[in-house]
């Protein structure tokens, strides 16, 4: 496992939460396509996401911020990075998942 959620900075926590959400979507997609080898990985991903979300909520309550503001504040930073020259122009991250499953990458 990577660093504990309590040890992450706010930006890293938000980034990790968005990344684990993408990982869950990809795993569910693989499950539906009968390409997921270890179905127990879904449970592991959901638990990791819950730990990250719990820590984000704890930090929001401690600072008196609105619910979801921690991730929302840092999501804008992540989306600016995603729209750089590295990212595909169209299709979003699901096109990357489809490419991986089809073996194009």
N, C-alpha and C positions, 0 to 999 in steps of 0.2 A: 504494500500500500504506500502511497505517497505521503507527504507531510500531513500531519493532523490538521483538521480545520481550524483549531484554535491558534495554530502557528502561522497561518496564512494572513497576508495583508488583505485589506478590503477588496482591492482590485484583483488579487490572485484568487480570492474566495469567489467573487462574482464570475471570473473567467472559468474557474474549475466547475462551478455550478452550471454554466452554460455548456461547457464541454461534456459534462456527464449527461446532460439532457440530450445532447446530440448522440452520444453513445447509446443511450437507451432507445432512441428512435431507430438507430441503425440496427441494434440487436432485435428489436421488435419486427423490423422489416425482414431481417434474416430469418426470424422464426416463422413468419408467414410464408416465406419462400422455401421453407424446409432446408435452410442452409446453416442454421445455428446448431453447432455441434454440442454445446453444453448449455442446456436450458437453465441450469442453476445460476448461470452468469447474470440472468435477468434479475434475480433476487439480490445478488451482490451489487449490481448497478443501482437498483432501487434503494438499497440500504445506504450506499455511499451518497446518493443524491439526498436522502433524508438527513444524513449527518451534516452535509453542507448547508442545506436549507435551514436546519435547526440553528446552526451557528450564525447564519446570516440574520435570522429572526432575532436571536439573542442580541446581536450587535445593534440591530435597529431599535429594539426596545431600550437598550442601555443608553443610546444616544437620543432617544425620543423622536426618532424619525418615523415616517409613515411606513406601513407595511409594503414590502417590495421595493423600497427606495434604494436599498444598497445595490441590488442587482441592476435596477433601472438606471442608476447613476453611472455605473461602470459598464453597462451594456453599450452605451453610446461610444465609449472608448473602443470597445471590442469590435463594434460594427464599422468604425472608421478604419480599423486595421484590416478587416475582412474585405473592404471595398478597394484595397490596394491593387497594384498590378498583378500580384500573385494569384488572386482569386479569379475564378472564371467569370466572364462577363454576364452570362445568363445561366439560369437553372438552379441557383442556390446550392445548398449543401446536399440536397437529395440527389442531384445529378451526380455528385461525387460518389455517393453511396451506390447508386445504380451502376456507375462505371466500375467500382470495386467488385461488385457482385458479378458483373458480366466479364470481369477479368481484363478490362481495358487499361488498368493502371499497372 
